[in-house]
Amino acid sequence: MSVDSLLQGAPFGDRDDAELLDELNALTRWHLDGCPGYRAVWPQFDGARSFDELPYLHVGTFKHRDWRTAGPGLTHQRTLTSSSTTGIASRVVLDAKSGALQSASTASILRAMIGGEQRPLVILDHATALRQRGEVSARVTAALALQPLASSIHFVGGEPIDWQQVVAACRASERVIVYGITWLLWTAWGAADLPNEVRAMLSTRQVQFVHSGGWKRLERLEVGREQFDQALLATAGPGSSVLDFYGLAEQVGVIYPLCGAGFRHVPRWAAVVVRDPWTQQPLLRQPGMLQLLNPLAWGAPYHSVLTEDLGRVVDGPCPCGFGGQRFELLGRLPRAEVRGCGNV
């Protein structure tokens, strides 16, 4: 089977563990052959019989070196950079082969959550972020994951928002997508005093709000998820909704949407392992550090990343109706650096 076959069909159905494990074993060997630095970290690897036996890189290593795998058919392109409160950004080398797979992955996940109809896409960021030579920010990459669902794209800045661009998007369609980093969507939109013209226009539009990034800034403001969602929906018309997704710059291409029952869902072509923060031993039904795996990364060994995020895999069917693996996101490892694509 191929990676392309894994991407076929609905993303949140039952997963073929054997097929995915075969792909991840083959991909790990590819990186061991093509990346000397990775081979130096895992010189004894001889195949995994389960997901928890697969090698990984700690998320922090991407701040201190550029991992790169050489091999036939690979063309390395720009470097993806995350934001960081310490001034040390994570760097992930992108390549054309992985990019095509990652775009197909995010598009499939987002279609499952918000539908496939193309609508104007409003992005709370600046278009100039696209024009950085040799690099692209994780914030812009997250926003442009929605591009396959966009009939037009409107960059409206952040603080302040160019509200006339928002009006232009609303005039083009009865349904609109609005994407922003979590804290920016709150401060610049949810908690803002919208101009009367904008408020009147939005009240007749079905708005799909999509956001990602952590909640650290909002926790300091004592803003919870219910308040956040209600404030956004109060600015929009009937049928509007809010979608929160979790993802890493170091795991580009796979996002984990939050369902109405409060769980993050894992697409069939990805897997989550939970490890003890002290021993790194795998845990079942207990909280620990999340290890995220997917077979979409060919140009650098970021297919298996041990994060500093805490979570717990939950067994059994989800009340929301989605199948497959799901987990609770519980926060960050104590004293871990505040990090992420959205300056969280």
Residue pairs with C-beta under 8 A, 6 or more apart in sequence:
1 19
1 22
1 23
3 23
3 101
3 269
3 295
3 296
4 101
5 19
6 19
6 20
6 23
6 268
6 269
6 295
7 101
7 104
7 105
7 108
7 269
9 268
10 112
11 105
11 108
11 109
11 112
11 267
11 268
11 269
12 112
12 265
12 267
12 268
12 322
12 323
12 324
13 268
13 323
13 324
14 268
14 323
14 324
15 266
15 268
15 269
15 271
15 324
15 325
16 268
17 51
17 271
20 268
20 269
20 271
20 295
21 48
21 49
21 50
21 51
23 295
24 48
24 51
24 54
24 271
24 293
24 295
24 303
24 304
25 47
25 48
25 54
27 295
27 297
27 298
27 303
28 42
28 45
28 48
28 54
28 55
28 301
28 303
28 304
30 69
30 71
30 298
31 38
31 69
31 300
31 301
31 303
32 38
32 39
32 42
32 45
33 39
33 71
34 69
34 70
34 71
35 67
35 68
35 69
35 70
35 300
35 301
37 65
37 67
38 57
38 67
38 69
38 301
41 55
41 57
42 55
45 55
48 54
48 55
51 271
51 273
51 293
52 273
52 275
52 282
52 291
54 293
54 304
55 304
56 291
56 293
56 304
56 305
56 306
57 67
57 301
57 302
57 304
57 305
57 306
58 305
58 306
59 90
59 248
59 250
59 305
59 306
59 307
59 308
60 308
60 337
61 67
62 90
62 91
62 92
62 249
62 250
62 302
63 84
63 88
63 89
63 90
63 91
64 88
66 79
66 91
66 93
66 300
67 92
67 93
67 300
67 301
67 302
68 76
68 93
68 299
68 300
69 298
69 299
69 300
69 301
71 298
73 97
74 95
74 96
74 97
74 298
74 299
75 95
75 96
75 97
76 93
76 94
76 95
76 299
77 94
77 95
77 96
77 99
78 94
78 134
78 135
78 136
79 91
79 92
79 93
79 94
79 134
79 135
79 136
80 91
80 92
80 93
80 94
80 135
80 136
80 137
80 138
80 141
80 249
80 252
81 89
81 90
81 91
81 92
81 135
81 136
81 137
81 138
81 249
82 89
82 90
82 137
82 138
82 249
82 250
82 339
82 340
82 341
83 89
83 137
83 138
83 139
83 339
83 340
83 341
83 342
83 343
84 90
84 337
84 339
85 337
85 338
85 339
85 343
86 337
86 339
90 138
90 249
90 250
90 339
92 249
92 250
92 252
92 300
92 302
93 299
93 300
94 136
94 252
94 299
95 298
95 299
95 300
97 298
97 299
98 253
98 296
98 297
98 298
98 299
101 253
101 296
101 298
102 252
102 253
102 254
102 296
103 145
103 148
103 253
105 253
105 254
105 267
105 269
105 294
105 296
106 145
106 253
106 254
106 255
107 145
107 148
107 149
108 267
109 245
109 254
109 255
109 257
109 267
110 145
110 146
110 148
110 149
110 210
110 255
111 148
111 149
113 243
113 245
113 257
114 149
114 177
114 208
114 210
114 241
114 243
115 149
116 149
117 149
117 175
118 149
118 150
118 151
119 149
119 150
119 151
119 173
119 175
119 176
119 177
119 208
120 150
120 151
120 152
120 153
120 154
120 169
120 170
120 172
120 173
120 176
120 177
121 146
121 147
121 149
121 150
121 151
121 152
121 153
121 154
121 169
121 176
121 177
121 179
122 154
122 156
122 165
122 166
122 169
122 176
122 177
122 178
122 179
123 143
123 153
123 154
123 155
123 156
123 179
123 180
124 156
124 157
124 158
124 161
124 178
124 179
124 180
124 181
124 184
124 185
124 188
124 189
125 139
125 140
125 143
125 155
125 157
125 158
125 180
126 155
126 157
126 158
127 155
129 136
129 137
129 139
129 140
130 136
130 140
137 341
138 249
138 252
138 340
138 341
139 181
139 341
139 342
141 249
141 252
141 341
142 179
142 181
142 212
142 247
142 341
142 342
143 179
145 255
146 177
146 179
146 210
147 153
149 177
150 177
151 172
151 173
152 169
152 172
154 165
154 166
154 168
154 169
155 165
156 162
156 163
156 165
156 166
158 180
158 184
158 188
159 184
159 187
159 188
160 188
161 188
161 189
161 192
163 194
163 195
163 197
163 198
166 198
166 201
166 202
167 197
167 198
167 201
169 176
170 176
170 201
170 202
170 205
171 201
173 205
174 204
174 205
174 206
175 205
175 206
175 207
175 208
176 205
176 206
176 207
176 208
177 207
177 208
177 210
178 185
178 189
178 207
178 208
178 209
178 210
179 209
179 210
179 211
180 188
180 189
180 209
180 211
181 211
181 212
181 213
181 341
181 342
181 343
182 211
182 212
182 213
182 214
182 215
182 217
182 218
182 228
182 244
182 342
182 344
183 213
183 215
183 217
183 218
183 342
183 343
183 344
184 342
185 209
185 211
185 232
186 218
186 221
186 223
186 228
186 231
189 232
189 235
190 228
190 231
190 232
190 235
191 223
191 231
194 202
194 235
199 235
202 235
202 236
202 237
203 235
203 236
203 237
204 237
205 236
205 237
205 240
206 236
206 237
206 238
206 239
206 240
207 232
207 235
207 236
207 237
207 240
208 240
208 241
208 243
209 232
209 233
209 236
209 240
209 241
209 242
209 243
210 242
210 243
210 245
211 242
211 243
211 244
211 245
212 244
212 245
212 246
212 247
212 255
212 341
212 342
213 340
213 341
213 342
213 343
213 344
214 332
214 338
214 340
214 342
214 344
215 225
215 344
216 338
216 344
217 343
217 344
218 224
218 228
225 244
228 242
229 242
232 240
232 242
233 240
233 241
233 242
243 257
243 258
244 257
244 258
245 255
245 256
245 257
245 258
246 255
246 256
246 257
246 258
246 264
246 329
247 254
247 255
247 256
247 341
248 292
248 305
248 307
248 340
248 341
249 340
249 341
250 302
250 305
251 292
251 294
251 297
251 302
251 305
252 297
252 302
253 294
253 296
253 297
254 267
254 269
254 270
254 292
254 294
254 296
256 264
256 265
256 266
256 327
256 329
257 264
257 265
258 264
259 265
259 318
259 320
259 322
259 326
260 319
260 320
261 318
261 319
261 320
262 328
263 314
263 318
263 320
263 326
263 327
263 328
264 311
264 326
264 327
264 328
264 329
265 318
265 322
265 324
265 325
265 326
266 272
266 324
266 325
266 326
266 327
267 324
268 324
269 294
269 295
269 296
270 292
270 293
270 294
271 292
271 293
271 294
271 325
272 290
272 291
272 292
272 293
272 311
272 313
272 325
272 327
273 282
273 290
273 291
273 293
274 282
274 283
274 284
274 286
274 287
274 288
274 289
274 290
274 291
274 311
274 312
274 313
274 327
275 281
275 282
275 283
275 288
275 289
275 291
275 306
276 282
276 283
276 288
276 289
277 288
277 289
277 310
277 333
280 289
280 306
284 313
285 312
285 313
285 314
285 315
286 312
287 310
287 311
287 312
287 330
288 310
288 311
288 312
289 306
289 307
289 308
289 309
289 310
289 333
290 306
290 307
290 309
290 310
290 311
290 327
290 329
291 304
291 305
291 306
291 307
292 304
292 305
292 307
293 303
293 304
293 305
294 303
295 303
296 303
297 303
308 332
308 333
308 336
308 337
308 339
309 329
309 331
309 332
309 333
310 329
310 330
310 331
310 332
310 333
311 327
311 328
311 329
311 330
312 327
312 328
312 330
313 325
313 326
313 327
314 326
314 327
314 328
317 323
318 326
332 338
338 344
